[in-house]
Amino acid sequence: MQKEPLAFKVRPQTLDDIVGQDHLVGADGVIRKMIDKGKYFSLVLYGPPGIGKTTIANILAEAYGLNTYTFNASTDSKSALKDIVAAAKHYGALVIVDEIHRMKKDIQDFLLPHVEKGTLTMIGLTTNNPYHSVNPAIRSRCHVLKLKSITENDLLNFLKKLKNKYSDDLTANFSEDTMKYLVRASNREIRTAINMMELLEIAYEGQTIDVDMAKKVILKPALDLDKNEDNYFNILSALQKSIRGSDVDASLHYLARLIKMEDLDSILRRLTVIAYEDVGLANPSIYSKMDACTRACERVGFPEARIPLADLVVEMALSPKSNSAYMALDKALEDIDKGKMLKIPNHLINVANFEDKDAYLYPHDHEGHIVKQQYLPDGLENVSYYRPADTSKFERALSERKKTIDRILKNGK
């Protein structure tokens, strides 16, 4: 008889088994209090992949005591949801909606009244922020709970406990550095880390496994600490700071160290951030070059990927720099956090309402495609978020364009 996979055997059965979500399932967590008090609501759980959304939903389903159905918003049809609703009318039901952010509008419209009346209890799962991706009507009838990314320390402690608890399944000994390697090589995904441990057990049953042995089986680079504890994430940070500081030689040095670790995905992710955060509007062509570099690297892999990476990093380091766009957005987000979500001017609202509306002036019908009218809400009409940088010809042109627009809006010409 085939042995159960270890990841299946150790799957969480209770809230105490959940890793890294104490803010929801710990002693003071809202999910634990819901279960303890027998108070159940429709929920949307969101967060990165592999951190326990489905597991928590299944534990809640057991606690709710309702007939439970699953519905994948990407692949399942509206007729499948109709069958679930029909069953719920007689016995009550819980539906776990995976990828709820992909739910089509007609299905959302069909689901809405049943969730509102409580005929159907829903737990939606999504990796996307539901405040942007889920229909507001559905979202307003659910409690939105955010799961956190699992920390390296949380996963490391979990793997150590797992080794002790399942010593009959894991007869090999794992060094501390090997455990840390598994945490990083698994991208902090619990199931992936467990599967890696089980694979190493098959390869090295009863032996003591060091990082080099693990790397031969896992085939992912060991992200070792050096003598100064200058770890992997510090090297990524040093690369970004060197590019930001326009030191091309330092940038190439840290790129070389990362290339030796062979983690192409992490390099490309960080360079994408650098392209938009640090180079930005000072050299906007870098965005398309970043995409082209990504495609080239994914097509050829290492060692050849070092060639497009070198081209891109040299240009990034020597490019003029600007963070003006995202700093402007951060100021706008700060206003939102302070509650400055004031009423949209009536003439910008498409739907009919009972308030007096000034006519919306269509800019393309006016000279220069600019027309003087208010866009910001009352109370924010004079706010200015964007401050152009003076580091490149491109952004100086944006600055001149902004001055022209401001002059027209102020003087009418």
C-alpha positions as CSV (number, residue, x, y, z in Angstrom):
1,M,0.0,0.0,0.0
2,Q,1.3,3.4,-1.0
3,K,2.4,5.6,1.9
4,E,0.6,8.9,2.4
5,P,2.7,11.9,1.4
6,L,4.0,13.7,4.5
7,A,2.4,17.0,3.5
8,F,-1.0,15.3,3.5
9,K,-0.3,13.6,6.9
10,V,0.6,16.8,8.6
11,R,-2.0,19.0,7.1
12,P,-3.5,21.3,9.8
13,Q,-6.7,20.0,11.5
14,T,-7.1,22.7,14.1
15,L,-6.3,26.4,14.4
16,D,-3.4,25.5,16.6
17,D,-1.7,23.8,13.6
18,I,-1.8,27.0,11.5
19,V,1.6,28.6,11.0
20,G,2.3,32.3,10.9
21,Q,-1.3,33.7,11.3
22,D,-1.5,34.4,15.0
23,H,-3.2,37.7,14.4
24,L,-6.2,35.7,13.1
25,V,-6.0,32.3,14.8
26,G,-4.1,33.0,18.0
27,A,-5.6,33.5,21.4
28,D,-6.9,37.0,20.5
29,G,-7.4,36.3,16.9
30,V,-10.8,37.1,15.4
31,I,-11.2,33.7,13.7
32,R,-10.6,31.8,16.9
33,K,-13.1,34.0,18.8
34,M,-15.7,33.4,16.0
35,I,-15.4,29.7,16.5
36,D,-15.3,29.9,20.3
37,K,-18.4,32.0,20.4
38,G,-20.2,30.2,17.6
39,K,-20.6,33.4,15.6
40,Y,-20.1,32.7,11.9
41,F,-20.0,35.3,9.0
42,S,-19.2,35.4,5.3
43,L,-15.6,36.2,4.9
44,V,-13.0,37.0,2.3
45,L,-9.5,35.7,3.1
46,Y,-6.7,37.2,1.1
47,G,-2.9,37.0,1.0
48,P,0.0,35.4,-1.0
49,P,-0.1,31.8,-2.2
50,G,0.8,28.9,0.0
51,I,0.2,30.6,3.4
52,G,-3.0,28.8,4.6
53,K,-6.1,30.4,3.1
54,T,-7.7,27.1,2.0
55,T,-6.7,25.4,5.2
56,I,-8.3,28.0,7.4
57,A,-11.4,27.9,5.2
58,N,-11.7,24.1,5.6
59,I,-11.2,24.4,9.4
60,L,-14.0,27.1,9.5
61,A,-16.2,24.8,7.3
62,E,-15.9,22.1,9.9
63,A,-16.7,24.5,12.7
64,Y,-19.7,26.1,10.8
65,G,-21.3,22.6,10.6
66,L,-23.0,23.4,7.3
67,N,-23.0,21.5,4.1
68,T,-19.9,22.7,2.3
69,Y,-19.3,23.2,-1.4
70,T,-16.4,24.6,-3.3
71,F,-16.7,26.9,-6.3
72,N,-13.8,28.0,-8.5
73,A,-14.6,31.4,-9.9
74,S,-12.2,30.9,-12.8
75,T,-13.5,27.6,-14.1
76,D,-16.9,26.7,-12.6
77,S,-20.2,27.7,-14.3
78,K,-23.1,29.7,-13.0
79,S,-25.2,26.5,-13.2
80,A,-23.0,24.9,-10.6
81,L,-23.6,27.8,-8.3
82,K,-27.3,27.6,-8.9
83,D,-27.2,24.0,-7.7
84,I,-25.4,25.1,-4.5
85,V,-28.0,27.8,-3.8
86,A,-30.9,25.4,-4.4
87,A,-29.4,23.0,-1.8
88,A,-28.8,25.9,0.6
89,K,-32.5,27.0,0.5
90,H,-33.4,23.7,2.2
91,Y,-30.5,22.9,4.5
92,G,-28.3,26.0,4.6
93,A,-24.8,25.8,3.1
94,L,-21.3,27.2,3.1
95,V,-19.6,27.8,-0.3
96,I,-15.8,28.3,-0.5
97,V,-15.1,30.5,-3.5
98,D,-11.6,30.1,-4.8
99,E,-10.1,33.0,-6.9
100,I,-13.1,35.1,-6.0
101,H,-11.5,38.1,-7.7
102,R,-12.1,36.3,-11.0
103,M,-15.9,35.9,-10.5
104,K,-17.9,37.2,-13.4
105,K,-20.3,40.0,-12.8
106,D,-23.5,38.0,-13.6
107,I,-22.4,35.3,-11.2
108,Q,-21.7,38.0,-8.5
109,D,-25.1,39.5,-9.1
110,F,-26.7,36.1,-8.8
111,L,-24.8,35.3,-5.6
112,L,-25.3,38.6,-3.9
113,P,-28.9,38.3,-2.5
114,H,-28.3,34.9,-1.1
115,V,-25.3,36.0,0.8
116,E,-27.1,39.1,1.9
117,K,-30.1,37.1,3.3
118,G,-27.8,34.6,4.9
119,T,-29.2,31.7,2.9
120,L,-25.7,31.0,1.8
121,T,-22.6,31.7,3.8
122,M,-19.5,32.4,1.7
123,I,-15.7,32.2,2.3
124,G,-13.9,33.8,-0.6
125,L,-10.2,33.2,-1.2
126,T,-8.0,35.5,-3.2
127,T,-4.3,36.5,-3.7
128,N,-5.5,39.9,-4.8
129,N,-6.4,42.8,-2.6
130,P,-10.2,42.5,-2.5
131,Y,-10.6,46.2,-2.0
132,H,-9.5,46.6,-5.6
133,S,-10.5,43.2,-7.1
134,V,-13.8,42.1,-5.6
135,N,-17.2,43.6,-6.4
136,P,-17.9,46.2,-3.7
137,A,-21.5,44.9,-3.3
138,I,-20.1,41.4,-2.4
139,R,-17.3,42.7,-0.4
140,S,-19.5,44.9,1.8
141,R,-21.5,41.8,2.9
142,C,-18.3,40.0,4.0
143,H,-15.6,40.5,6.6
144,V,-12.3,40.9,4.9
145,L,-9.4,39.3,6.7
146,K,-5.7,39.6,5.5
147,L,-3.3,36.7,6.0
148,K,0.4,37.6,6.4
149,S,3.3,36.2,4.5
150,I,5.0,33.4,6.6
151,T,8.3,34.6,8.0
152,E,11.5,32.6,7.7
153,N,11.6,32.2,11.5
154,D,8.0,30.9,11.6
155,L,8.7,28.3,8.9
156,L,12.1,27.3,10.4
157,N,10.5,26.6,13.8
158,F,7.7,24.7,12.1
159,L,10.1,22.4,10.2
160,K,12.1,21.7,13.5
161,K,8.9,20.7,15.3
162,L,7.9,18.6,12.3
163,K,11.2,16.7,12.3
164,N,10.8,15.9,16.0
165,K,7.1,14.9,15.8
166,Y,7.5,12.7,12.7
167,S,10.9,11.2,13.4
168,D,9.7,7.8,12.1
169,D,9.0,9.4,8.7
170,L,12.1,11.6,8.8
171,T,15.0,9.5,10.0
172,A,17.6,11.8,8.4
173,N,19.2,14.5,10.4
174,F,19.0,18.1,9.0
175,S,21.6,20.6,10.0
176,E,20.6,24.1,11.0
177,D,22.0,25.5,7.8
178,T,20.1,22.8,5.8
179,M,16.8,23.8,7.5
180,K,17.5,27.5,6.6
181,Y,18.3,26.4,3.0
182,L,14.9,24.6,2.8
183,V,13.1,27.7,4.1
184,R,14.6,29.9,1.4
185,A,14.5,27.4,-1.4
186,S,10.8,26.7,-0.8
187,N,10.1,30.5,-1.0
188,R,8.6,30.1,2.5
189,E,5.8,27.9,1.2
190,I,5.0,25.3,3.8
191,R,3.9,22.4,1.6
192,T,6.9,22.9,-0.7
193,A,9.3,22.8,2.3
194,I,7.7,19.6,3.6
195,N,7.9,18.0,0.1
196,M,11.6,18.9,0.0
197,M,12.2,17.3,3.4
198,E,10.5,14.1,2.3
199,L,12.6,14.1,-0.9
200,L,15.8,14.4,1.0
201,E,14.7,11.6,3.4
202,I,14.3,9.3,0.3
203,A,17.8,10.3,-0.9
204,Y,19.6,10.3,2.4
205,E,17.6,8.0,4.8
206,G,19.3,7.9,8.2
207,Q,22.1,10.3,7.3
208,T,23.1,13.7,8.4
209,I,22.2,16.1,5.6
210,D,24.3,19.3,5.0
211,V,23.5,22.1,2.5
212,D,25.7,20.7,-0.3
213,M,23.9,17.3,-0.1
214,A,20.5,19.0,-0.1
215,K,21.4,21.2,-3.0
216,K,22.3,18.1,-5.1
217,V,18.7,16.9,-4.7
218,I,16.7,20.1,-4.5
219,L,18.7,21.7,-7.4
220,K,18.2,25.2,-6.0
221,P,21.2,27.3,-4.9
222,A,22.3,27.4,-1.3
223,L,21.8,30.9,0.0
224,D,24.6,30.6,2.6
225,L,25.6,33.2,5.1
226,D,29.1,34.5,4.7
227,K,31.5,35.2,7.5
228,N,30.0,38.6,8.1
229,E,26.4,37.2,8.0
230,D,25.9,39.2,4.8
231,N,22.9,37.1,3.7
232,Y,21.0,36.8,0.5
233,F,18.5,39.6,1.2
234,N,21.3,42.0,2.2
235,I,23.0,41.4,-1.1
236,L,19.7,42.2,-3.0
237,S,19.5,45.3,-0.9
238,A,23.1,46.2,-1.6
239,L,22.4,45.8,-5.4
240,Q,19.5,48.2,-5.3
241,K,21.3,50.8,-3.2
242,S,24.3,50.6,-5.5
243,I,22.2,51.2,-8.6
244,R,20.3,53.9,-6.8
245,G,23.7,55.5,-6.0
246,S,24.9,55.3,-9.6
247,D,27.9,53.1,-8.7
248,V,28.2,50.9,-11.7
249,D,31.1,48.8,-10.3
250,A,29.4,48.1,-7.0
251,S,26.2,47.2,-8.9
252,L,28.1,44.7,-11.0
253,H,29.8,43.2,-8.0
254,Y,26.5,42.5,-6.2
255,L,24.9,41.2,-9.4
256,A,27.8,38.8,-9.7
257,R,27.3,37.5,-6.2
258,L,23.6,37.0,-6.9
259,I,24.3,35.2,-10.2
260,K,26.6,32.8,-8.3
261,M,23.5,31.9,-6.3
262,E,21.6,31.2,-9.5
263,D,18.2,32.5,-8.2
264,L,17.1,34.2,-11.4
265,D,13.6,34.9,-10.2
266,S,14.7,37.0,-7.3
267,I,17.2,39.0,-9.3
268,L,14.5,39.8,-11.9
269,R,11.9,40.7,-9.3
270,R,14.4,43.1,-7.6
271,L,15.5,44.7,-10.9
272,T,11.8,45.3,-11.8
273,V,11.4,47.2,-8.5
274,I,14.5,49.2,-9.2
275,A,13.4,50.1,-12.7
276,Y,10.2,51.7,-11.4
277,E,11.3,52.9,-8.0
278,D,14.8,54.3,-8.6
279,V,15.2,55.0,-12.3
280,G,11.6,55.8,-12.9
281,L,10.6,58.7,-15.2
282,A,14.2,59.8,-15.6
283,N,14.6,57.0,-18.1
284,P,11.2,55.5,-18.8
285,S,12.6,53.3,-21.7
286,I,14.0,51.2,-18.9
287,Y,10.5,49.7,-18.3
288,S,10.4,48.0,-21.7
289,K,14.1,47.0,-21.5
290,M,13.4,45.4,-18.1
291,D,10.6,43.3,-19.7
292,A,12.9,42.4,-22.7
293,C,15.6,41.4,-20.3
294,T,13.2,39.2,-18.3
295,R,12.0,37.4,-21.5
296,A,15.6,36.9,-22.6
297,C,16.8,35.5,-19.3
298,E,13.8,33.1,-19.0
299,R,14.5,31.9,-22.5
300,V,18.2,31.2,-22.2
301,G,18.6,30.6,-18.4
302,F,22.0,30.6,-16.7
303,P,24.9,31.0,-17.6
304,E,23.8,33.0,-20.6
305,A,21.3,35.1,-18.7
306,R,24.3,36.9,-17.2
307,I,24.7,38.8,-20.5
308,P,21.3,40.6,-20.7
309,L,21.5,41.1,-16.9
310,A,24.9,42.9,-17.2
311,D,23.6,45.2,-20.0
312,L,20.5,46.1,-18.0
313,V,22.3,46.7,-14.7
314,V,25.0,48.9,-16.3
315,E,22.3,51.1,-17.9
316,M,20.3,51.2,-14.7
317,A,23.3,52.3,-12.7
318,L,24.4,55.0,-15.1
319,S,20.9,56.3,-15.8
320,P,19.6,59.5,-14.3
321,K,17.3,58.7,-11.3
322,S,13.8,59.8,-10.3
323,N,11.4,58.7,-7.7
324,S,9.0,61.5,-8.3
325,A,6.0,59.4,-9.6
326,Y,5.8,57.0,-6.7
327,M,6.6,59.6,-4.1
328,A,3.6,61.6,-5.5
329,L,1.4,58.5,-5.2
330,D,2.6,57.9,-1.6
331,K,1.4,61.4,-0.8
332,A,-2.0,60.7,-2.3
333,L,-2.1,57.4,-0.3
334,E,-1.2,59.2,2.8
335,D,-4.2,61.5,2.3
336,I,-6.5,58.5,1.8
337,D,-5.1,57.0,5.1
338,K,-6.0,60.3,6.8
339,G,-9.6,59.9,5.6
340,K,-9.5,62.5,2.9
341,M,-11.8,60.6,0.6
342,L,-14.1,63.5,-0.2
343,K,-17.0,63.6,-2.6
344,I,-16.3,63.3,-6.3
345,P,-17.4,66.4,-8.2
346,N,-20.9,65.8,-9.7
347,H,-19.8,66.5,-13.2
348,L,-17.3,63.6,-13.1
349,I,-20.0,61.1,-12.1
350,N,-21.5,59.0,-14.9
351,V,-24.6,57.7,-13.2
352,A,-27.6,59.9,-12.8
353,N,-28.3,61.4,-9.4
354,F,-30.7,63.9,-7.9
355,E,-28.1,66.6,-7.4
356,D,-27.5,69.5,-9.7
357,K,-24.8,68.7,-12.2
358,D,-22.6,71.0,-14.2
359,A,-22.0,69.8,-17.7
360,Y,-18.8,67.7,-18.1
361,L,-16.5,69.5,-20.5
362,Y,-14.9,67.0,-22.9
363,P,-11.2,68.0,-23.2
364,H,-10.8,66.7,-26.8
365,D,-13.4,69.3,-27.9
366,H,-11.2,72.2,-26.7
367,E,-8.0,73.8,-28.0
368,G,-4.9,71.9,-26.9
369,H,-7.2,69.2,-25.5
370,I,-7.2,71.0,-22.2
371,V,-10.2,72.7,-20.5
372,K,-10.5,74.4,-17.2
373,Q,-12.8,72.4,-14.8
374,Q,-12.4,70.9,-11.3
375,Y,-11.3,67.3,-11.0
376,L,-10.3,67.0,-7.4
377,P,-13.0,66.9,-4.7
378,D,-13.9,70.1,-2.8
379,G,-11.4,70.5,0.0
380,L,-8.6,69.0,-2.1
381,E,-8.9,71.2,-5.2
382,N,-5.6,73.0,-4.6
383,V,-3.5,70.0,-3.5
384,S,-0.4,69.2,-5.6
385,Y,1.2,65.7,-5.3
386,Y,3.6,65.5,-8.2
387,R,6.9,67.3,-8.1
388,P,8.9,66.7,-11.2
389,A,12.6,65.8,-10.8
390,D,15.2,67.7,-12.8
391,T,17.5,64.8,-13.5
392,S,16.7,64.0,-17.2
393,K,15.5,65.6,-20.4
394,F,12.3,63.4,-20.3
395,E,11.2,64.6,-16.9
396,R,12.1,68.2,-17.6
397,A,9.8,67.9,-20.6
398,L,7.1,66.6,-18.2
399,S,7.7,69.5,-15.9
400,E,7.3,72.0,-18.7
401,R,4.1,70.3,-19.8
402,K,2.8,70.4,-16.3
403,K,3.5,74.1,-16.1
404,T,1.6,74.7,-19.4
405,I,-1.4,72.7,-18.1
406,D,-1.3,74.6,-14.8
407,R,-1.2,78.0,-16.6
408,I,-4.1,77.1,-18.8
409,L,-6.2,75.8,-15.9
410,K,-5.4,79.0,-13.9
411,N,-5.8,81.6,-16.7
412,G,-7.9,79.8,-19.2
413,K,-5.2,80.1,-21.9
